[in-house]
Amino acid sequence: MQARVIAEMRRRIIKGDIEPGAPLSELALAEEFGVSRTPVREALKQLQTEGLVEQPSSSR
C-alpha cells in the first residue's frame, strides 16, 4: 500500500503533475488513494529523504 503511494507520488512529482511548492494534504491524498493517512505520511517522509518533498518549516 505504502509502496504504491510512494511510486505514484514520485511519478507525479517527476512528471510535473505536482507543481514545485504545491501544498500536499495527507487527508486529501489518503482519500484519493483509498488508504489511511499513515501510508501517506510514511510515503511523504520517504519522498522527503529523496529530496522530492519538503516539510514546511514551523514558524512557532
N, C-alpha and C positions, 0 to 999 in steps of 0.2 A: 504494500500500500504506500508506504513512505517512499520507496524507490520509484514508484510510478509518478508520484507528485514531484520528486526531485527531477526526474528525467523530463517531465513536461514543462516544469518551470524553467529549467535550464534551456530547453529548446526555445521557449517563448522569449527568453531574455536574449539569447544569441541571435535569433531571427529578427529581433527588434519589435516583436509584438507587445512587449512591455517596455515602455519608454524609460530611459535613464532618469532616476529620481522619482519615478512614479511611486506613490504610496501603495503598499501591499497589505491588504486586510486579511488576517488569519481567518476570521469568521467567513468572509466572502469567499476566500479560496477553499475553505473546508466545505462550504455549501456547494461550490462549483464542482469540486472533485468527489463529492459524496462521501467525505470522511470526517472524522472528528478533528478538532483543532490540533491535537497532539502530533499527528504525522505532518501537518502543515508547519507547525512550529519547528519540528526537527528538520524538515526539509529546508526551511529558511536558514536555520543555523548552519546546515551543510553548505548551502549556497553562499553564505557569508564567508565561510572558511575558504571557499574557492574564489572569493573576490567578486562574485556576481551580484551580491546583495549587501547593502549596508544597513546597519541598525541606526536609527536616528539617535543623535546624542541627546541625553536628557539635559534640560535647561533648569533643573531644580537647584 
